[in-house]
Amino acid sequence: MSAPQTHLRINSGLCGTPVRLADGLAEVRLEVVPAMAVDDQGLVHGGFVFGLADHAAMLAVNDPNVVLSAASTRFLRPLRVGDVVVASAVRGAVQGRKHTVTVEVRRGDEPVMTGEFLCVVLDRHVLAPGT
């Protein structure tokens, strides 16, 4: 597995742990914990699933200055506390600084979310002075 170049300080407990990283590809695994639940039945807030998918998309580009510009997602099934999911990201078209990344989040063989993420590589960090 190659080394991550982006999102080095991300909280893996909330956004997942990389399990595969190659040029234009990333897989990130997340164990769903009680802090992600929105109710007593253990329904997980979709924002955590989106965060996992976003993390995988950033790693598929794997540049220190990559940011998310846009996303189109579809939630297919709910998650509950105790589920383990894996986000698989594949970089597709690259047009200059713009990278299109397709992400699928699965619980075993079951897809739970799909999305297309538009990632942009900037010349410098998005929070750098003058940016």
C-alpha positions as a Markdown table, in Angstrom:
| # | Residue | x | y | z |
|---|---|---|---|---|
| 1 | Met | 0.0 | 0.0 | 0.0 |
| 2 | Ser | 1.4 | 3.4 | -0.9 |
| 3 | Ala | 1.5 | 6.1 | 1.8 |
| 4 | Pro | -1.3 | 8.7 | 2.2 |
| 5 | Gln | -0.3 | 12.2 | 1.1 |
| 6 | Thr | -3.5 | 13.9 | 2.2 |
| 7 | His | -5.8 | 14.1 | 5.2 |
| 8 | Leu | -3.0 | 12.9 | 7.4 |
| 9 | Arg | -4.7 | 14.0 | 10.7 |
| 10 | Ile | -8.2 | 12.8 | 9.9 |
| 11 | Asn | -10.0 | 11.0 | 12.7 |
| 12 | Ser | -10.1 | 7.4 | 11.5 |
| 13 | Gly | -12.7 | 6.5 | 14.1 |
| 14 | Leu | -15.1 | 8.9 | 12.4 |
| 15 | Cys | -14.0 | 8.7 | 8.7 |
| 16 | Gly | -12.4 | 5.3 | 8.4 |
| 17 | Thr | -9.0 | 3.7 | 8.0 |
| 18 | Pro | -7.3 | 3.2 | 4.7 |
| 19 | Val | -6.9 | -0.5 | 3.8 |
| 20 | Arg | -5.8 | -0.1 | 0.2 |
| 21 | Leu | -4.1 | 2.7 | -1.6 |
| 22 | Ala | -2.7 | 2.8 | -5.1 |
| 23 | Asp | -2.5 | 5.3 | -7.9 |
| 24 | Gly | -6.1 | 6.4 | -8.5 |
| 25 | Leu | -7.6 | 3.9 | -6.1 |
| 26 | Ala | -8.5 | 3.8 | -2.4 |
| 27 | Glu | -10.4 | 1.6 | 0.0 |
| 28 | Val | -11.3 | 2.9 | 3.4 |
| 29 | Arg | -12.9 | 0.8 | 6.2 |
| 30 | Leu | -15.2 | 2.1 | 8.9 |
| 31 | Glu | -16.7 | 0.5 | 11.9 |
| 32 | Val | -19.9 | 2.2 | 12.9 |
| 33 | Val | -19.9 | 3.2 | 16.6 |
| 34 | Pro | -22.7 | 4.4 | 19.0 |
| 35 | Ala | -21.6 | 8.1 | 18.7 |
| 36 | Met | -22.8 | 8.0 | 15.1 |
| 37 | Ala | -26.4 | 7.0 | 16.0 |
| 38 | Val | -29.3 | 9.5 | 15.7 |
| 39 | Asp | -31.8 | 7.4 | 17.8 |
| 40 | Asp | -32.3 | 4.5 | 20.2 |
| 41 | Gln | -32.6 | 2.1 | 17.3 |
| 42 | Gly | -29.0 | 2.7 | 16.2 |
| 43 | Leu | -29.8 | 4.5 | 12.9 |
| 44 | Val | -26.6 | 6.1 | 11.7 |
| 45 | His | -26.5 | 9.7 | 10.4 |
| 46 | Gly | -25.7 | 9.8 | 6.7 |
| 47 | Gly | -23.1 | 12.5 | 7.3 |
| 48 | Phe | -20.7 | 9.8 | 8.7 |
| 49 | Val | -21.2 | 7.7 | 5.6 |
| 50 | Phe | -20.6 | 10.7 | 3.4 |
| 51 | Gly | -17.4 | 11.5 | 5.4 |
| 52 | Leu | -16.2 | 8.0 | 4.7 |
| 53 | Ala | -16.8 | 8.3 | 1.0 |
| 54 | Asp | -15.2 | 11.8 | 0.9 |
| 55 | His | -12.1 | 10.4 | 2.7 |
| 56 | Ala | -11.8 | 7.6 | 0.1 |
| 57 | Ala | -12.2 | 10.1 | -2.8 |
| 58 | Met | -9.5 | 12.3 | -1.4 |
| 59 | Leu | -7.2 | 9.3 | -1.0 |
| 60 | Ala | -7.8 | 8.2 | -4.6 |
| 61 | Val | -6.4 | 11.6 | -5.7 |
| 62 | Asn | -3.8 | 11.6 | -2.9 |
| 63 | Asp | -2.4 | 15.1 | -3.2 |
| 64 | Pro | -1.7 | 17.2 | -0.1 |
| 65 | Asn | -3.7 | 20.1 | -1.7 |
| 66 | Val | -6.8 | 18.2 | -2.8 |
| 67 | Val | -10.2 | 19.6 | -1.9 |
| 68 | Leu | -13.8 | 18.6 | -2.6 |
| 69 | Ser | -15.6 | 20.9 | -5.0 |
| 70 | Ala | -18.9 | 19.0 | -5.6 |
| 71 | Ala | -20.5 | 15.7 | -5.0 |
| 72 | Ser | -23.6 | 13.8 | -6.2 |
| 73 | Thr | -24.5 | 10.9 | -3.9 |
| 74 | Arg | -27.3 | 8.4 | -3.5 |
| 75 | Phe | -28.0 | 6.7 | -0.2 |
| 76 | Leu | -29.3 | 3.2 | -0.9 |
| 77 | Arg | -29.7 | 1.5 | 2.5 |
| 78 | Pro | -29.5 | 2.7 | 6.1 |
| 79 | Leu | -26.6 | 1.8 | 8.4 |
| 80 | Arg | -26.9 | 0.9 | 12.1 |
| 81 | Val | -24.4 | 0.8 | 15.0 |
| 82 | Gly | -22.2 | -2.2 | 14.7 |
| 83 | Asp | -22.1 | -2.3 | 10.9 |
| 84 | Val | -18.7 | -2.4 | 9.1 |
| 85 | Val | -18.5 | -0.7 | 5.7 |
| 86 | Val | -15.9 | -0.2 | 3.1 |
| 87 | Ala | -15.7 | 2.7 | 0.7 |
| 88 | Ser | -14.0 | 2.0 | -2.6 |
| 89 | Ala | -12.9 | 5.0 | -4.7 |
| 90 | Val | -11.7 | 5.0 | -8.3 |
| 91 | Arg | -10.4 | 8.1 | -10.0 |
| 92 | Gly | -11.8 | 8.5 | -13.5 |
| 93 | Ala | -11.4 | 11.5 | -15.7 |
| 94 | Val | -8.7 | 14.1 | -15.0 |
| 95 | Gln | -9.1 | 17.5 | -16.6 |
| 96 | Gly | -6.3 | 19.8 | -15.5 |
| 97 | Arg | -6.7 | 20.2 | -11.7 |
| 98 | Lys | -10.1 | 18.5 | -11.7 |
| 99 | His | -10.4 | 14.8 | -10.8 |
| 100 | Thr | -13.7 | 12.9 | -11.0 |
| 101 | Val | -13.8 | 10.1 | -8.5 |
| 102 | Thr | -16.5 | 7.4 | -8.3 |
| 103 | Val | -17.1 | 6.0 | -4.8 |
| 104 | Glu | -19.2 | 3.0 | -3.7 |
| 105 | Val | -19.7 | 2.2 | 0.0 |
| 106 | Arg | -20.6 | -1.4 | 0.8 |
| 107 | Arg | -21.6 | -3.4 | 3.8 |
| 108 | Gly | -20.4 | -6.8 | 2.8 |
| 109 | Asp | -21.9 | -7.5 | -0.7 |
| 110 | Glu | -24.6 | -4.8 | -0.2 |
| 111 | Pro | -24.1 | -1.3 | -1.6 |
| 112 | Val | -25.3 | 1.3 | 0.8 |
| 113 | Met | -24.2 | 4.5 | -0.9 |
| 114 | Thr | -22.8 | 5.6 | -4.3 |
| 115 | Gly | -21.4 | 8.9 | -5.5 |
| 116 | Glu | -19.4 | 10.9 | -7.9 |
| 117 | Phe | -17.0 | 13.4 | -6.3 |
| 118 | Leu | -15.3 | 16.3 | -8.1 |
| 119 | Cys | -12.0 | 16.8 | -6.4 |
| 120 | Val | -9.7 | 19.8 | -7.2 |
| 121 | Val | -6.0 | 19.9 | -6.7 |
| 122 | Leu | -4.9 | 23.5 | -5.7 |
| 123 | Asp | -1.5 | 25.0 | -6.1 |
| 124 | Arg | -1.3 | 25.4 | -2.3 |
| 125 | His | -3.2 | 24.6 | 0.8 |
| 126 | Val | -6.8 | 25.9 | 0.7 |
| 127 | Leu | -6.2 | 27.8 | 4.0 |
| 128 | Ala | -2.8 | 29.3 | 3.0 |
| 129 | Pro | -2.7 | 33.1 | 3.1 |
| 130 | Gly | -3.8 | 34.7 | -0.2 |
| 131 | Thr | -5.8 | 31.6 | -1.2 |
